[in-house]
Amino acid sequence: MSTLQKNIAIEGIKAAANAFSILFHPIFLVTYFLLLSLVINPYLFGVSETKDKGLIIIYVVIISIVFPLIPIVMMYNLGMSKSIKMKDRSERTIPLILTGIFYLWLYMNMSNNQAIPLAFNVFLLGSVISLFTCFFINLFTKISLHTAGIAGLLTGFCIFRYHFSYDYFFLKLWNGMVYTMQTDTILISLLIIGGIIGTSRLILKAHQPSDIYGGYFVGFAAQIIAMRILLY
């Protein structure tokens, strides 16, 4: 393989790693969990109309994605951060605090709504715990928010799968066909994605291995703590 071919291959790998990092950015994961929940059980949130489900999705997207993005973009435009990706540890402090507040607000509103299932509230509380834990750790050392997020999603889905006994679900396609799917298929996919995310962050040299492992642990532990608080 020539030097040019090697460089092209390396750039291709970096592009794929960057794509995975963006697609599974921690800011999107609450919405992903919500969508997975609705796919597995369309009636989980006590609504059957597509319009009502859409309103729930929009509300979650606004609070968990749009609101946290605003201070990040503002900091970048005002020159308070060098990159929108917040590579420097000090640049993460304000966005982590504000995102934690938005997530806590979302959790409080959801937990007071009888239509919101306990499974979703467990995941939300775990996300809040994970965010504030990452904030405190970030004061002293860098930690991977990506691996904290994906580990939280994987652990939260494990709780959803096994504690609430969702062994399988029905997947209805646009052509009208319905397939019976094993929920463990999603679980295995998330496990593989979790490994890819950690590897991607190392490829991009965004973190040291200790940051990656620390993120995995925080994401896992936060969901277990939330489970113990709300389910036991």
Residue, then its C-alpha position, 0 to 999 in steps of 0.5 A: m500500500s502506497t503512502l497516499q493510500k495509507n493517508i486516504a485510509i487514515e483519513g477515512i477512519k478518522a472521518a468515520a470516527n468523527a461521524f460516530s462521535i457526532l451521531f452518538h453525541p451524549i446530547f442526543l441520547v435521551t431522545y434516542f432512548l425515548l424513540l427506542s421506548l416508543v418503538i418497543n411499546p408505542y403505548l408506553f407513554g399512555v398515548s396512542e395518537t401519533k400527534d400526542k407522541g410527536l408532542i412528547i418527542i418535540y418537548v424532549v428534543i427542545i429541553s434535552i437538545v435545543f436548550p443545551l446547544i444554545p449556550i454552547v453556540m453562544m460561547y463559541n460565537l463570543g470567543m469563550s471557547k476555541s471549538i464547538k466541540m469543547k475540547d478543552r476541559s475548562e470550556r465544558t464547565i458552564p455547558l455542563i452546569l446548564t445542561g444538568i439544570f435543563y435535564l433536571w428540569l426535564y426529569m422533574n416535569m416528567s416525574n410529576n406527569q402520570a402519563i410518563p412511564l417509570a422506565f423513562n424516568v429512571f433513565l432521565l434520573g440516571s442521565v442527571i446523575s451522570l451529568f453532574t458527576c461528570f461536571f465535578i470530575n471535569l473540575f479536576t481531570k478530563i472525562s469522556l462525556h461520549t462514553a459516559g453517555i453511551a454507557g448510560l444508554l446501554t445500562g438504561f436499556c438493560i434496565f428497561r429490557y430486563h426489569f420491565s420484561y420486554d423480551y420482544f417487540f413488533l416492528k411495523l415497516w412502511n410497506g405494512m409488513v410487521y416483524t417480530m424482533q428480539t429486544d436483545t438485538i438492540l441491546i447487542s447493537l448498543l454494546i457494539i456501538g459503545g465499543i465503537i464510540g470509545t475507539s472513535r474517541l481514541i482515534l480522534k485523540a480526544h481522550q486518554p484511555s483513562d478518560i474513556y474507562g472513567g466515562y464508561f464507569v460513570g454512565f453505568a454507575a449513574q443508571i444503577i443508582a437511579m434504578r436503586i432510587l426509583l425501583y427499590 
